[in-house]
Amino acid sequence: MDAKELDRIAGQLASVYGQTIKVGQDGHRRLIQIDRVELYPGCRPLETTMLLVLDPAHPKPQVFVTPGQLLANGRLPKNNSNILIAGQTWMQFSFNIPWSDGDNIMRFIAAARQRFAQNE
């Protein structure tokens, strides 16, 4: 992802989430925190904070959520772990969402949200 693509993604998120996002830098990575992302019924809690890491060295955005986020079945996602990013702890989890530069970031977020509706 080049700088123009990072700006495009940040702009899409700002147009949808407005003041509920925070944008920062961590070295060459752009960090975009969305304060409230609604998840599916049964997930605990029903809303989470989501962090998108946009790294020019990475082919697609990386998604992290508040540690301890549970799936709709009440369990933690498979292959999850906590990771420290810019001094804050986030939960990473396994999923594979196709991405190409120019894709709509809201579809990407919807696919990440869908991960929590699954039972593993």
Secondary structure as UniProt FT lines:
FT   HELIX           3..17
FT   HELIX           18..20
FT   STRAND          21..26
FT   TURN            27..28
FT   STRAND          29..38
FT   TURN            41..42
FT   STRAND          47..54
FT   TURN            56..57
FT   STRAND          62..65
FT   TURN            67..68
FT   TURN            72..73
FT   TURN            78..79
FT   STRAND          81..85
FT   TURN            86..87
FT   STRAND          88..92
FT   TURN            101..102
FT   HELIX           105..115
FT   TURN            116..117
//
